[in-house]
Amino acid sequence: MSDAPNSDNKPANGTSKRASRMVKVWDIPTRAFHWSLVSMVFIGILTGYIAPEWWMGMHVWAGYITVTLLVFRLVWGVFGSEYARLETFAFGPMHILTHMKEIITLRPVRHYIGHNPSGAAMIFGLLIVLIIITISGLLVLGGEENQGALAGVASYAIGDMAAEVHAFFVFALMAMIVMHVGGVILEGRLTGENLVHSMITGLKKVPQGTPPLAHRRARPLYAALVTGLFFSGAALGLENLAKIPPSGLVQLPANAAYESECGDCHGVFHPSLLPIASWQGMMQSLEDHFGEDASLDDDSVNEITAYLTQFGGENWDTEASNRFAILDPAKPYSIIATPYWVRKHDEIKPEVFKRRGIGVKSNCGACHTDHYSGRFDDQKINIPEEKKK
C-alpha cells in the first residue's frame, strides 16, 4: 500500500491559479452515512445533556441508529467505491504527522483526491470513539436502567462503570468534532476546497494535469449480503438476551397492610427506595413519624416491617436502590432528603410540586408513572401540567 494512497503528489502552490476540473469522489452511500451520523450525534448530545430526562427514549434510538450506521460504514469501507474504501485513506504515521505540520504552519504542499492524512486520522479516531460510546451506552442502558438487550446480564456496578467511560468519550467526541470542523475550515482556507459542499454533492476540484483517477466500482450486493448476515446474527443474539429477565428487578407482591395503613396518609413508596435499616428504624418510631403520631397496632407493625425488610433496597440492583442507599445522616428516613433525590430534582421549581396533580415533593407516583415497578425509567416521567383556571 502506498504511503499516500489518494494523493496526486503535486505541489498545491498556485493551485487556485491553475485550471481545474470537478470530479466525482464521494458516492451517495458515503455522503448519506456522513450526514446521517452528524444528525444522530447531534440528537444524542442534545438528548443526553441538554433535553429533559424523559427524552431518553429518543437518546436510546439515536444510539441504535448510530450502531447501524457504524456497521454500514465499516462494511461499505470494504465494498464501496474507490474513495469510500478504508484502504484508500490508511496513511502511515509519518505521513499524518507531516501533513499536520503542513497544516499547522499554514503551508500545505499536496493536493489529495480523497481524504487527506489529517482528516483520515480523524475519521478513524471518530469511528473508534463512537464504537466505544455505543458499547458503553448499551452497558449503561442494561446495568443502570435495566433496559435493552443487556438488562439481564449487566449489573448496576457494570453499568455505573460504563457510565463513566461513556461520559468521558462523549466529551472526547465533542472535542474531536470541534477539531474536525476547525480542520475543515482551515483546509478550505489553505486549498480553496469547499469540503462541506463536496460532501453534499460528491464532487471535488482537481487540478488540470492530474492523472486519471483510480476508480473501483462499488459492490452493493456484497455489502448488502455481509450487512444482512451481521444483523441477522445480531438479531438472533439479542433475541436470546432479551429472554433473560432484568438482573436488578424483583417481583414485588402487593401487601394489603402496607398499602392501606401507609396509603391512608400518603402514596406508598416503593420498598427499594430506602435501605432495610431505614425502613426498620422508621417502623420502630411511628409515634414521631415526620412530626406526627402514626402509631399502629403490633400486628400491623410486624407485618409491614417484615414486608419492607424482605423487599428493602438491598434486595434490588436498580439505579434507584443503589442511589438512594446514600442517605442524609440527619434525615435517615427521608427519601426526598437523600443527596441523589435533591440533585435530580434541583432544577424543578418549588411551585411545580404544588400543582394539583402533585401536591407534595414526596408524591413519586405523580410524575413517575412506573413507580410501582421500582424501575423509575426516564422515559416514564410525566410531570402534570398546571391546570388553567
Secondary structure as UniProt FT lines:
FT   TURN            5..6
FT   TURN            13..14
FT   HELIX           15..17
FT   STRAND          20..24
FT   HELIX           28..45
FT   HELIX           46..50
FT   HELIX           53..55
FT   HELIX           56..79
FT   HELIX           82..84
FT   HELIX           86..89
FT   HELIX           93..104
FT   TURN            105..106
FT   HELIX           117..143
FT   TURN            144..145
FT   TURN            149..153
FT   HELIX           156..191
FT   HELIX           195..201
FT   STRAND          203..207
FT   TURN            208..209
FT   HELIX           220..242
FT   TURN            247..248
FT   HELIX           256..257
FT   HELIX           258..262
FT   TURN            263..265
FT   HELIX           271..273
FT   HELIX           276..283
FT   TURN            284..285
FT   HELIX           286..288
FT   TURN            290..291
FT   HELIX           298..310
FT   HELIX           313..315
FT   HELIX           319..323
FT   TURN            324..325
FT   TURN            329..330
FT   TURN            332..333
FT   HELIX           335..337
FT   HELIX           339..344
FT   TURN            345..347
FT   HELIX           350..353
FT   TURN            356..358
FT   TURN            361..362
FT   HELIX           364..366
FT   TURN            369..370
FT   HELIX           371..373
FT   HELIX           378..380
//
